[in-house]
Amino acid sequence: MNKKGIWLGALATLALVGCSTGKPKEEEATPINLMSASELTTLDTSNMLDFPDAITHTAAFEGLYALDENDEVIPAVAKELPEISEDGKTYTITLRDDAIWSNDDPVTAHDFEAAWKKMIDPKNALIYSFLLIDTVENAEAISAGEKAVDELGVTAIDDHTLEVHLSEAKPYFTSLLTFPTFFPQNQKALEEFGDNYGKDSDSVVYNGPFIVENWKQSETSWDLVKNDKYWDKANVKAETIHYDVIKEASTALNLFNDGQLDVATLTGELAKQNLNNENFHSYPTATMNYIRMNQIRGGKDTPLKNINLRKALALGIDKETLVNNIMADGSKPLYGAVTEGFVSNPTTSVDFREEAGNLMEYNKTEALKYWEEAKAELGDNITLELMVTDDGGYKKMGESIQYSLQETFPGLTVELKALPTETALNLGRDSDYDLFLIYWTPDYKDPISTLKTLYSGNDRNYSNPTYDQLLDDASIKYANDLEKRWETLIAAEKEVIENNPGMIIISQNQQSVLQNEAIEGLNYHTFAAPLTLKNIYKK
C-alpha cells in the first residue's frame, strides 16, 4: 500500500497494549491489547494512507470479499463469488440481505456504487483512485476530467445486485475487492458528516465485526468494540481490542514482559535475542523494504535523474549485511520487486521470484564503475537526502545505509531525515524527497500490483517507455493469455530493477513478534490489509 503509499516498512507492525476504555469491570476482564508502530490517520476508507488504516478499516468495515487464514478470497457482504462474463470484463455480484450498518440501515449495492464514485471523483484527489483507474471502465477518463463521475463502470442494479464493467480483463480483480478502498460507505453518514466524515470515531457508521471508539485524528490510541449489529457476530469472539501507538521495539518488549501488551512486534537485535523465547512467533509476509529514487523535486531534476547514479546506488548496498546484521529480525534480502512466496506461475505453479531469479545483487566493483561515470556527468561531490520514518527499525536501517553509501562512494553525502510516518508518506506523495526508505505491501494478489507503481506518471517521476509497453502488453494484449502475460511481467521486473532501475529493493519482511500464548486467531496476510482481527480472541 502505498503505500503510494503504501501498505509500513515495518509491516503491519501491529500488536497490542492495555489501557482502560471506561467500560464496566465485567467487560474488561480479558481485553486484547495491541500495538501499532504508527498512527491511525483516518476512518474514511476512501482516504486511507497506511497499514494502521488498512487494518482498522478491515476490522470496522466489510467489503464484498475478505481473506481467510490462507489468503483465499471468501464472500463477505457478497453472498457468493462473482459471476464473470466470458470475456472477463463484466462482474455481477449478489449481496447478502442480512448485512446492516451500525445505524440500522441495510448495506446495499448503492453504498458500494457511491463509495467507488467518491473514490474516482477528481475533485477529491484520493490516493488510491489509481486502483479504479487501472481496472474499471471509464475510470481513467473520469479521473482526467474527460467524463462525468456517473459514467463509472459500476451500477447498483438493485439493492442486492452490483454490476461492474472493467476496461480490460483483470484476472486479479476479485482479490482487489478485499482492499479497504473498495468497501462501501453509508450514504446517510456521508451526507450527515460531510467534510468531517471519518475524522473521528463518531463521524462514521460501521458494517464490520467491530466499531471504533475513543479516537480522533492526532490520537495515539483507539478501541475496537464488538459490533452487535454485524451479520456474522456469532463468529466474533473478542469483545474489546485496545490499540496504542508504540514506535520502539524496546518499549514493546518491556510492556509485553510487564503483561500490558499481548503481542509485541520485535525488530533487529531484540528479535534475534528472543528467537528461543517460547512466545516468539515469526510470520511470513509479502511486504518489501525498498528505496524510492525521486528524479524531480520542486520542479528541478535531482541527481537521481542520472541512470549511472541509480545503478551505482542499487549495486552498492550490501543487502546481506544490512538485513542479517542490522535488521536481524528474520527478514530476508530480496533481489526483485515481487516477493518470494507471493504468487506463482498460473501454468506451472513455479514461484515468481524463483522463476525471475536474482536481480541487482551487491557488486562493489560494478557500483564504483557506475559511480565514476555518474561523477563525470554530475560532478565530484553529490548530496542526497534520505528520508525515513521515525519508527525505530527504519531509523536504524537508514543510519546503516547512510554510513555504508558514504563509505563506498567517495564524494557522496547522504543527509538522513527521520519523520513521522504520515508526514513522510505525504512528502512522498508530493515528490518532496531524494531517497525514501519505505515499505510496500501488494494491494492485490498479482505482480502488477507492485510493478504498476513505476508506470509513467508516478510520484517518483520515473518514466521508461520500454517498461510502460511491457506493462501495457501484460494488461491489455495478453490479458487472457496467462502464460504470455506471466513472461511479460518477468521481463518488466527486470527492466525496472536492473536495466533501468527505478527503485532499490532491500528486503522481504518477516513479522517477528512475542505473542501471549492465550491469543488465537490473529491472521496475517500477504496482500490487502496485512492483518485481520475478526477471528482474534483471548483464551
N, C-alpha and C positions, 0 to 999 in steps of 0.2 A: 504494500500500500504505500501510498506514496506520501506518505509514500510518495507521492509526487509532490510528493508524497508518497509513497508510502512507504503497511503495513509493519519497529524500534531497533535500531541497531542492536539493541539489547533485546530484541524479540518482544514478544508479548510478555514482557517481564512482569507478570502479574502474580501476586501471591496474596497474602492475607494479613491483616493487622487488626488488633482489637481495640474497640472504643465503645463506650455506651451510646446507644441510639435513642435513649429515652424511652424504651419500651418497658412494659411491666416485667418484673423479675422472672416470672414464669416463662416469658417469651425469650429471655436472654440466657436461658440455661446452656444452650450449645450453639452460640453464634459461630459462623465461619468467618475467620479474619484473614483478609487477603491484602496484598500489596501491589502497587503499580509503580513502575520506575519513572513514570511521567504523568502529567496531569490529564484529567478528562477535560476536553475543550468544548464539547457541545453535546446536546441531546437531539439535535436536528440531524437525522440520518442522511439527509442530502448534503450536509456540510461537514461531514466527518473528516478528520485530519490524520489521526494516528492510531496506534494499537489500542490504547485505553478506550478510545471512542468505539472502535470496532467491537471490542469485547463487551463493553457495557451495552452498546446498541443491540448486540445479538442476544443479550440476556433480557433486555427490557422490551424489545420489539421482535416481531417474527415476520419473515418474508414468505414467499411461495414455497421455498425449499430450504432445507437445513442439511447439515452434515452429521452423519453418525460417528461412532468412535473409530471407524475405519476409513474415514474421509469419503464415504459413499454418499451420494446425494439422495435424500429421502424427502417425501412430501411433508410440508408443514401447514401453512394456510392453504396450500393447494391440496386437493383431495387425492390426486394421483400425479404421476409423472406426465409431462405434456404430450399431447398428440401433435406430431410433427409431420408436415407435408412432405411429399416425395422429393421435392427439390430442396428441402432443408431450410426453407425461408419463412414458413408460417408455423407459429406455435399457438395451439389452442389449449388453454389451461382452465380447468374447472376448480373452483374454490369450495372448500368445505363450508357448510352452512351453520356451524356452531362456534365460529371464531368471533369474538366480540372485543371491543375496546374497553378500557377501564372506565369510560363514561357511559357504558352500556350500549353504544352504537354498534351495529354489526360491522364486521370487517368485510368490505365489498371490493369488487373489481375496480370500482370507481376510485377507491383510495389508492390503488396502485397506479392507475392512469394519471391521477392528479400529482402523485409524487414524482413520477417519471417526467412529466411535462414541466414541473417545477425545476427538476434537475437540468433539463436541456435549455430552459429559457435563458437566452444570452444576457438578459438584464441581471440575472443572479450571479453569473460568472463563477459557477461552482466547480471545484477542483476535479471532481470525479465525473463530470459530464462527458469526459473522453470515453468512458465505458459505453455510453449510449452512442456517441459519435462513431465508434468503431463497429457497432453492431446493428442498431435499429434503423429502419428505413426513415429517410428524410432528416435524421438527427444532425448530420453534418451540415446540411443546408440551413437548418433552423439555427444552429449554433453560429453560423456565419451571417445570420440576419437575412437570408435569402428566401426563407419560407416561414409561414406562421407556426407558432408552437402547436396549434391544434392539428397540424399535419403530421405530427409524430406518428410513427407506425405502431401505435398501441391503442386499443379500443376496448372499453368495457361493453361487451355485447349485452350483458345484463348484470345483475348484482353478483352473480357467481360464475361468470364466464369472461375471461380475459383473452383477447386475441392480439398476438404480436407478430408484426411483419419485419423481417430482417432485410438489410441491404444485400447481403450475400449469406450463403450457408455458413454457419459458425458451429462447428462440432462441439465447442465448449460452452454453448450458450446456457444450457440448463445449469451447469456448475456456477456460472456467473450470477445466477439468480439467488445464490446463497449469500452474496455480498451485501452488506447493510444498505448501500446506496440504492438498491432495488427494492427495499422494504416499503410498505405502504405508509401513508400519512393520513391521519384523520382530518377530513376536510373542515369539520366544525371547529376543531382545535386550531387549524391553520388560520381560519378567519378570526377566531376569538383572540389569539395571541399576536397575530401579525408579525412585526419585526422582532418581537421578543420570543417567538417560538423557539424552544429548545435551549434558552439561555439559563434556565434553572429547572429544577426537578418538578416544579409546579406549573410550568408553562408548556406541558405536553400531555398527551394521554398515551396509554401503553396497550400493547396487544400481545406481549411476550410472557415468558414464565415469571418475570419479576417486574416490579415497578421501582423507580429510583426515588429515593428520599434524601433530604438534607444535603442537597448540592446546588450550587450556583457557580457561575464562571469565576475563576480565580481560587475556588476552594480546593483544598488538597485532601479531602476525604469525602466519601459518599456511601450510602447504604443501598442495597438491593433487598427488597422485601417481597416475599411470595405474592404473586398476583392471583387472588382468589377468583378472578373472572376469566382466567386463562383456560382455554378449551381443554388442555391436557394437564390441568393442575394436579390430577391424581398421581402423575408420574414425576412431580417436582417435590423433592423431599426436603430441601433446605428452606427454612423459614426466613432467615436473615443472613445476609453476607455483608460484611463491612470492608471497605477499601480505605487504605491510606497510601499516600504517595511516599515512597522510600527510595531514594536515589543511590544510596551507598550500600553495597553488599555487606559491609561490616555491621552496619546498623540493623539490617535484616537478620543477620546471623544472631546478633545479641537478642533481638526481640523473639526470635524463634526459640532460642535456648531459655528465655525467660517465660515461655508459654504464652506470649502475646501475639504470636504470628503462627499461622497454621502451615503456610508454605512460604519459604524464603528463597528467593532467587539468588544464586551464587555465581560469581564471576572470578576469573583469574586465579590467584593463589588460594583464595578461600575455597573455590571449587575443588582444586587439587588436594587441599588438606582434608577435605571431607569425603573423598571417594569411598572410604571404608566405613563411613557413618551409616548405621542401619536405616536412617531416614533419608539417605541420599537417593535421588532418582534423576535419571537423565532421559530427556525426551527428544527424539529427532524432529527437526523442523525443516522447512524449505526456505527459511529466511537467510539471506546473504548479507554480509557486511561488504560494502564497496565504497569507492571514492568517486564522486561525480567530478567531472572536469568541465568547468564552465568557460566557454570561449568568448562570450561578450558580456561585459559588466558595465552598467551605466552608459550604454551606448558606445563603448570603446572595446576594441579587441583586447583580450587578456593574452598573456604569453602562451596560454594553452591552445590558442588557435594554431600553434605550430605543431605539426604532426610528429616531428622528431622529438620534441619535448614530451609529448604524451607517451610516445613509445619508450623513451628513456625512463620516465617515472613508472610506467607499468612493468617494465622489466627489472627495475631496480629495487623493488620491495621484496625482501626475503619472507615470504608468507609462512614458511615452515617455522622459522624462528619466532616470528610475531605471534602466530597462532598457538604454537606449542609451549613457548616460554613466557610470553607476556599475557596473552588471554588465558591460556591454561585452564579452560573450563569445559573441555571435552569437544569444543568446536573443531572443525577440520579445515585445512587450507582448501581453497576452491579455485579451480582453473577454468571457469566458464561462467556465463551468466545464468544458466539453468542448473539448479542444484541436483545433487545426487538423490535418487530415490523419489523424485517428484512426479515424473511422467515417463511412460515407456512407449516404444515404437508400437503403433496400433496393429502392425502386421506380425512382428517378431517378438514383441514384449521385451526387447532389449532396452535397458535404461538409457535415457537421452545422454546423460553425462558419460556413460561408458562408450556409447557409440560415437559421440562427438570428440572424445579424447581431451587431453590437457592442452589448454591454450595459455600463452604468455607466462611460461614458467620463469622463475627467477634466473637471470643471466647477467651478472655484473659486467662482464666484458662487453656484451652487446649493448647493455644500458649505457655504458660510458661512451661507446661509439656514437650512439644517437645523441647523447648529451653534448658531445663536441660539435656535432652538426647543428644542434639547436643553438649553441652559443655562437657559432659562426653567423647565424641568422638573426639572433636576438641580442647579442652582446654577452660579455663575460660574466656579468652579475645579473641574476634573475631572482626576483622576490615573489613569493606566492603566499597567500593566506590560506590556511587550513582550518575550516570551521568544523566543530564537533558539538555534539550535545553535552550538557553538563552531567549526564549520567556517569557515575564513577568509572565504569568499564570503558566507556568511549573516550573519556579524558585520558585514561592510561594508554589506550591504543594510539590516540592522537599524538601523545608525547613521544611514544616509541617511533612512530612513523616520522615525526618531525626530526628527531635525532638521527635516525638512520638515513633519511634522504639528504640531510645536510652533510653527514659524514661521507656518503657515497659520491655526491656531486659537488666538487669544488666550485664556489661561486653562487651556490643556491642558498637562499634564505627562506625558511618556512616559518611564517608567523602563525601561531596557534591561537584560535579564538573559540572558547567554550561558552555555549549559550543554552538557556532553557530550550527544551525540545520544540515547543510550539513556535518560539521565536526563530529558531534555526530553520524549521520547516517552512515558515513563511518567507524567510530570506531566500531559501532555496527556490521556492515558487517564483519569487521576484528576480531570480538570477543575480542576486547580490552577494556573490562569493567567488572565489577562485576554485578551491578544492573543498569538497564537503564529504566528510566521512559519515556515512549514514547506513541504514539498513533497508531492506526491501523484502516483503513477502508477497508472493503472487496473489492477485485478486481472484483468479480462477485457475482451473487445472489445465493449463496449456502453456507451452513455451512462449507463445506470443504475448502472454500477459507481461512478461519481463522484457522481451525483445522490443515490444512496441514503444517502450519508454524513450527510445532513442530515434524514433522515426522523426523526420524533419518537422520542425515546429515545436520541439520540446524546449523545456526551460533551461537546458544546458547549452542551447544554441549550437548543437551538433547537427551537421547536415551532410549526408552521404548518399548521392543518387543511386549508387550500386546497392547499398543496403536497403534503401526505400523500395527499389524494384523487387528485391528478393522478398520483402515483407508483403508487397502488393501481390506478388505471384502466389505466395502462401495463402493469402487471404481471399483472393478472387480466382485466379487462374486454376489453382489446384485445390479449391475449397472442398470439392467432393472426391478428390484423388488423394486419399490419406497417405499413401506411401510417398508420392511425389512431394506432397506438402511437407512431410517429415524431413525429407532430404533437403528441401529448400530452407527450412528453419535451421538445420545444422549449418548450412552454408552461410546463412545470415549471421548466426552467432560468431562464426569465425571472422567474418568481415568486420563486425563491430568491436570485437575484443582484440583481434590480432592484426589484421591487415590495416585497419584504420581505427585505432582504439578510441572509443567514446567514453569508457569508464574503466576503472581499475578494480578488479574483483579481488577480495581479500579472503573471505572465509564463509563457510556454511555453519550457521549457529546450531548448537545443541543446547536445549533448555535444561540447565542443571539446577536442581532445587533440593532443599531439605523439606520433606513433607510429613506432616503429622500422620502417624500410622492410622489414625481414625478417619482420615479424609479419603473418600472414594468418589469416583465418577467425574474426576477432573479431566476433561477431554482436550488434548492438544491437536492442532490441525496444521496441514502444510499449505493451505490457501484459505482465502476469505478471512474471517476472524481467526487469529491463531489459537484462541482458547474459547471454549464454550462452557457455560455454567449450568445449563438446565439439569444435568444429571448429578451434580455435585451434592454430597451430603456428608455429614459427620456421624460416625457410628457411636 
